Amino acid sequence: MVVTRLREDLQYACGLPDDALQEIPHLFGMFRDIGEGGRAEDIERVRRSIMIVDKLAGTGERVGPAGVIFVCVTLTGGLLTALGIGLKWFFGHQGGK
């Protein structure tokens, strides 16, 4: 009866459906696993982590396709240069035999 009353109070206060309320222990277990043992510190650590990910996602959106194209062109150019140097070296040694 107490558990039912507590669940009803939480559902009313939080506005969460019953299936979401059942996941609260899982959520707090995740906080404990990520953090260092104190509930408040664990939750703050998760919050800071989420903020960092949000900032990185925002940076990725700003850099966007131009950044991806730059990286691809740079890597392709480097690979082609390495291949060209390797082929010159290989054929240079083949002619000396």
N, CA, C and O of each residue as an XYZ file, in Angstrom:
388
protein
N       0.807     -1.181      0.000
C       0.000      0.000      0.000
C       0.865      1.267      0.000
O       0.568      2.232     -0.704
N       1.934      1.248      0.796
C       2.832      2.406      0.844
C       3.529      2.587     -0.496
O       3.670      3.707     -0.987
N       3.962      1.481     -1.081
C       4.643      1.549     -2.372
C       3.696      2.086     -3.435
O       4.087      2.920     -4.252
N       2.478      1.621     -3.430
C       1.487      2.098     -4.402
C       1.246      3.588     -4.222
O       1.175      4.328     -5.203
N       1.121      4.031     -2.985
C       0.884      5.452     -2.705
C       2.090      6.293     -3.144
O       1.931      7.356     -3.744
N       3.297      5.802     -2.836
C       4.510      6.515     -3.230
C       4.604      6.606     -4.747
O       4.938      7.661     -5.286
N       4.317      5.522     -5.428
C       4.356      5.516     -6.895
C       3.336      6.513     -7.447
O       3.642      7.252     -8.383
N       2.140      6.541     -6.884
C       1.121      7.487     -7.346
C       1.566      8.929     -7.104
O       1.372      9.790     -7.962
N       2.160      9.194     -5.941
C       2.646     10.543     -5.637
C       3.747     10.957     -6.603
O       3.749     12.080     -7.106
N       4.682     10.048     -6.861
C       5.769     10.355     -7.805
C       5.223     10.588     -9.202
O       5.647     11.509     -9.899
N       4.287      9.755     -9.603
C       3.716      9.902    -10.933
C       3.011     11.246    -11.060
O       3.107     11.904    -12.096
N       2.316     11.649    -10.032
C       1.630     12.938    -10.056
C       2.640     14.086    -10.039
O       2.499     15.042    -10.802
N       3.651     14.003     -9.182
C       4.625     15.088     -9.033
C       5.505     15.232    -10.265
O       5.807     16.348    -10.689
N       5.916     14.118    -10.838
C       6.849     14.155    -11.971
C       6.145     14.178    -13.318
O       6.712     14.617    -14.318
N       4.921     13.707    -13.337
C       4.214     13.625    -14.611
C       4.718     12.489    -15.478
O       4.533     12.501    -16.695
N       5.355     11.505    -14.855
C       5.906     10.377    -15.610
C       4.928      9.213    -15.629
O       4.254      8.947    -14.635
N       4.851      8.518    -16.760
C       4.029      7.311    -16.787
C       4.683      6.209    -15.956
O       5.865      6.289    -15.623
N       3.906      5.187    -15.628
C       4.372      4.118    -14.756
C       5.611      3.412    -15.308
O       6.521      3.080    -14.547
N       5.657      3.179    -16.626
C       6.822      2.485    -17.195
C       8.096      3.322    -17.052
O       9.181      2.763    -16.892
N       7.981      4.656    -17.107
C       9.146      5.519    -16.906
C       9.576      5.513    -15.445
O      10.771      5.522    -15.151
N       8.623      5.497    -14.536
C       8.951      5.452    -13.103
C       9.701      4.178    -12.754
O      10.553      4.184    -11.866
N       9.398      3.090    -13.439
C      10.084      1.827    -13.174
C      11.548      1.876    -13.602
O      12.347      1.053    -13.155
N      11.909      2.820    -14.455
C      13.295      2.948    -14.921
C      14.155      3.828    -14.018
O      15.367      3.908    -14.220
N      13.560      4.487    -13.032
C      14.316      5.373    -12.145
C      15.438      4.635    -11.412
O      16.543      5.172    -11.338
N      15.218      3.433    -10.865
C      16.350      2.724    -10.242
C      17.491      2.455    -11.227
O      18.665      2.517    -10.861
N      17.135      2.158    -12.469
C      18.156      1.943    -13.494
C      18.951      3.222    -13.746
O      20.174      3.186    -13.881
N      18.247      4.350    -13.808
C      18.900      5.644    -14.015
C      19.877      5.957    -12.886
O      21.006      6.378    -13.143
N      19.456      5.758    -11.651
C      20.343      6.029    -10.522
C      21.500      5.035    -10.465
O      22.593      5.386    -10.021
N      21.273      3.806    -10.906
C      22.369      2.840    -11.003
C      23.404      3.289    -12.020
O      24.605      3.106    -11.816
N      22.937      3.878    -13.123
C      23.853      4.400    -14.134
C      24.670      5.563    -13.561
O      25.876      5.652    -13.787
N      24.002      6.451    -12.816
C      24.728      7.553    -12.180
C      25.814      7.011    -11.256
O      26.939      7.511    -11.251
N      25.476      5.992    -10.481
C      26.439      5.403     -9.542
C      27.620      4.782    -10.300
O      28.768      4.925     -9.879
N      27.344      4.097    -11.410
C      28.404      3.454    -12.192
C      29.357      4.468    -12.809
O      30.567      4.243    -12.859
N      28.809      5.587    -13.279
C      29.627      6.608    -13.929
C      30.390      7.436    -12.905
O      31.546      7.798    -13.125
N      29.742      7.730    -11.792
C      30.320      8.628    -10.799
C      31.239      7.936     -9.820
O      31.764      6.852    -10.075
N      31.414      8.597     -8.694
C      32.366      8.105     -7.696
C      31.692      7.756     -6.375
O      32.381      7.607     -5.366
N      30.373      7.620     -6.348
C      29.715      7.132     -5.151
C      28.749      8.068     -4.473
O      27.835      7.595     -3.797
N      28.901      9.374     -4.615
C      27.954     10.308     -4.004
C      26.902     10.678     -5.029
O      27.240     11.121     -6.126
N      25.645     10.509     -4.697
C      24.572     10.720     -5.672
C      24.639     12.106     -6.332
O      24.570     12.218     -7.556
N      24.772     13.143     -5.528
C      24.792     14.493     -6.097
C      25.998     14.673     -7.017
O      25.873     15.249     -8.098
N      27.160     14.183     -6.594
C      28.368     14.310     -7.417
C      28.245     13.485     -8.688
O      28.696     13.902     -9.754
N      27.626     12.303     -8.570
C      27.458     11.437     -9.742
C      26.576     12.116    -10.789
O      26.885     12.104    -11.981
N      25.472     12.709    -10.325
C      24.553     13.377    -11.244
C      25.227     14.578    -11.894
O      25.043     14.819    -13.087
N      26.009     15.338    -11.121
C      26.727     16.488    -11.682
C      27.760     16.039    -12.712
O      27.957     16.708    -13.727
N      28.409     14.928    -12.459
C      29.403     14.415    -13.413
C      28.737     14.040    -14.735
O      29.269     14.333    -15.806
N      27.583     13.397    -14.660
C      26.839     13.046    -15.869
C      26.398     14.320    -16.587
O      26.473     14.398    -17.813
N      25.935     15.319    -15.827
C      25.505     16.582    -16.436
C      26.654     17.252    -17.182
O      26.475     17.724    -18.304
N      27.845     17.295    -16.558
C      29.013     17.890    -17.219
C      29.375     17.113    -18.484
O      29.736     17.707    -19.500
N      29.279     15.807    -18.420
C      29.588     14.981    -19.595
C      28.627     15.276    -20.741
O      29.037     15.386    -21.896
N      27.362     15.400    -20.412
C      26.363     15.706    -21.445
C      26.622     17.083    -22.041
O      26.476     17.269    -23.249
N      27.005     18.052    -21.212
C      27.297     19.398    -21.718
C      28.484     19.373    -22.676
O      28.473     20.067    -23.693
N      29.503     18.580    -22.360
C      30.674     18.464    -23.243
C      30.273     17.865    -24.576
O      30.688     18.349    -25.629
N      29.470     16.817    -24.536
C      29.010     16.178    -25.774
C      28.185     17.158    -26.596
O      28.326     17.210    -27.817
N      27.326     17.935    -25.947
C      26.532     18.937    -26.661
C      27.427     19.980    -27.333
O      27.163     20.377    -28.467
N      28.471     20.423    -26.651
C      29.388     21.403    -27.244
C      30.106     20.806    -28.441
O      30.260     21.466    -29.469
N      30.548     19.554    -28.315
C      31.216     18.902    -29.439
C      30.274     18.723    -30.620
O      30.676     18.904    -31.769
N      29.037     18.373    -30.349
C      28.055     18.221    -31.423
C      27.816     19.556    -32.115
O      27.687     19.605    -33.338
N      27.754     20.633    -31.348
C      27.580     21.956    -31.923
C      28.756     22.351    -32.795
O      28.578     22.963    -33.848
N      29.959     21.999    -32.356
C      31.152     22.286    -33.155
C      31.103     21.508    -34.457
O      31.428     22.037    -35.520
N      30.695     20.251    -34.371
C      30.593     19.431    -35.578
C      29.584     19.984    -36.559
O      29.792     19.924    -37.770
N      28.498     20.520    -36.048
C      27.485     21.110    -36.923
C      28.008     22.374    -37.595
O      27.679     22.649    -38.749
N      28.824     23.143    -36.871
C      29.370     24.374    -37.456
C      30.431     24.058    -38.500
O      30.468     24.682    -39.561
N      31.289     23.096    -38.203
C      32.344     22.738    -39.154
C      31.715     22.059    -40.355
O      32.030     22.386    -41.499
N      30.838     21.126    -40.097
C      30.019     20.486    -41.107
C      30.776     19.852    -42.250
O      31.884     19.342    -42.081
N      30.164     19.893    -43.408
C      30.715     19.211    -44.583
C      32.078     19.742    -45.016
O      32.901     18.982    -45.528
N      32.327     21.035    -44.816
C      33.615     21.583    -45.235
C      34.760     20.924    -44.474
O      35.798     20.623    -45.063
N      34.588     20.698    -43.190
C      35.622     20.032    -42.394
C      35.836     18.598    -42.830
O      36.972     18.129    -42.901
N      34.756     17.902    -43.119
C      34.863     16.511    -43.568
C      35.569     16.437    -44.912
O      36.423     15.575    -45.120
N      35.220     17.330    -45.820
C      35.871     17.354    -47.138
C      37.354     17.657    -46.990
O      38.177     17.029    -47.657
N      37.714     18.608    -46.127
C      39.121     18.946    -45.914
C      39.902     17.735    -45.416
O      40.986     17.440    -45.920
N      39.355     17.041    -44.434
C      40.043     15.867    -43.890
C      40.178     14.791    -44.950
O      41.244     14.189    -45.078
N      39.133     14.536    -45.707
C      39.197     13.507    -46.758
C      40.220     13.850    -47.834
O      40.987     12.988    -48.262
N      40.232     15.106    -48.272
C      41.192     15.522    -49.298
C      42.624     15.416    -48.765
O      43.522     14.976    -49.482
N      42.834     15.816    -47.519
C      44.168     15.734    -46.920
C      44.637     14.283    -46.818
O      45.774     13.968    -47.169
N      43.763     13.410    -46.341
C      44.145     12.002    -46.222
C      44.381     11.363    -47.585
O      45.330     10.598    -47.754
N      43.534     11.670    -48.551
C      43.705     11.121    -49.898
C      45.010     11.614    -50.509
O      45.746     10.833    -51.113
N      45.301     12.900    -50.357
C      46.562     13.440    -50.880
C      47.769     12.787    -50.230
O      48.748     12.468    -50.905
N      47.704     12.590    -48.935
C      48.811     11.934    -48.236
C      49.006     10.499    -48.695
O      50.137     10.055    -48.893
N      47.915      9.776    -48.862
C      48.020      8.389    -49.327
C      48.569      8.313    -50.747
O      49.408      7.461    -51.040
N      48.106      9.192    -51.629
C      48.612      9.191    -53.003
C      50.088      9.567    -53.058
O      50.841      9.004    -53.852
N      50.505     10.510    -52.226
C      51.918     10.884    -52.158
C      52.762      9.711    -51.682
O      53.807      9.411    -52.259
N      52.299      9.048    -50.621
C      53.027      7.886    -50.111
C      53.092      6.783    -51.160
O      54.126      6.130    -51.302
N      52.007      6.567    -51.896
C      51.998      5.557    -52.955
C      52.978      5.926    -54.056
O      53.712      5.068    -54.547
N      52.997      7.197    -54.449
C      53.930      7.643    -55.496
C      55.383      7.468    -55.071
O      56.205      7.001    -55.859
N      55.708      7.836    -53.840
C      57.083      7.673    -53.336
C      57.436      6.195    -53.280
O      58.547      5.805    -53.638
N      56.495      5.374    -52.834
C      56.742      3.932    -52.772
C      56.980      3.328    -54.147
O      57.863      2.487    -54.312
N      56.198      3.751    -55.133
C      56.380      3.225    -56.493
C      57.713      3.674    -57.081
O      58.395      2.880    -57.729
N      58.100      4.944    -56.866
C      59.407      5.422    -57.357
C      60.533      4.613    -56.734
O      61.476      4.220    -57.421
N      60.435      4.368    -55.443
C      61.462      3.598    -54.756
C      61.511      2.179    -55.309
O      62.592      1.652    -55.573
N      60.333      1.551    -55.486
C      60.272      0.170    -55.951
C      60.872      0.044    -57.348
O      61.707     -0.825    -57.597
N      60.446      0.909    -58.248
C      60.953      0.828    -59.628
C      62.392      1.298    -59.723
O      63.115      0.868    -60.621
N      62.822      2.159    -58.835
C      64.230      2.567    -58.815
C      65.126      1.418    -58.423
O      66.237      1.306    -58.942
N      64.682      0.562    -57.524
C      65.478     -0.596    -57.101
C      65.380     -1.732    -58.105
O      66.300     -2.545    -58.191
N      64.307     -1.815    -58.859
C      64.144     -2.877    -59.842
C      65.089     -2.663    -61.030
O      65.613     -3.631    -61.582
N      65.305     -1.436    -61.418
C      66.177     -1.149    -62.552
C      67.641     -1.395    -62.234
O      68.427     -1.594    -63.160
N      68.042     -1.390    -60.985
C      69.432     -1.560    -60.600
C      69.892     -2.994    -60.603
O      71.091     -3.231    -60.455
N      69.024     -3.958    -60.761
C      69.407     -5.371    -60.697
C      70.098     -5.844    -61.917
O      70.476     -7.013    -61.999
